């Protein structure tokens, strides 16, 4: 299966549009984990 340059450009654009959303999701999950850890620390005292 060979792709033309147009096809490749299109795939690149689609991939780039998805990337920021994935990054936001990961940051959100990490943020939640941080809050949970902080809450556990506070509740132990």
C-alpha positions as CSV (number, residue, x, y, z in Angstrom):
1,X,0.0,0.0,0.0
2,X,1.7,3.2,-1.2
3,X,0.5,6.6,0.0
4,X,0.8,9.7,-2.0
5,X,2.3,12.9,-0.4
6,X,-1.3,14.2,0.0
7,X,-2.3,11.2,1.9
8,X,0.7,11.4,4.1
9,X,0.1,15.1,4.8
10,X,-3.6,14.3,5.7
11,X,-2.6,11.6,8.1
12,X,0.0,13.9,9.7
13,X,-2.6,16.6,10.2
14,X,-5.1,14.1,11.8
15,X,-2.4,12.8,14.1
16,X,-1.4,16.3,15.1
17,X,-5.0,17.2,15.9
18,X,-5.3,14.2,18.2
19,X,-2.0,14.8,20.0
20,X,-3.0,17.9,22.1
21,X,-6.1,16.1,23.3
22,X,-4.0,13.0,24.4
23,X,-1.5,15.3,26.2
24,X,-4.4,17.1,28.0
25,X,-5.8,13.7,29.1
26,X,-2.5,12.5,30.5
27,X,-1.9,15.8,32.3
28,X,-5.4,15.6,33.8
29,X,-4.8,12.1,35.1
30,X,-1.4,13.0,36.6
31,X,-3.1,16.1,38.2
32,X,-5.7,13.9,39.8
33,X,-3.0,11.4,41.1
34,X,-1.1,14.4,42.6
35,X,-4.2,15.6,44.4
36,X,-5.1,12.1,45.7
37,X,-1.5,11.7,47.1
38,X,-1.6,15.1,48.7
39,X,-5.0,14.3,50.3
40,X,-3.7,11.0,51.7
41,X,-0.7,12.8,53.2
42,X,-2.9,15.4,54.8
43,X,-5.3,12.8,56.2
44,X,-2.5,10.7,57.8
45,X,-1.6,13.6,60.2
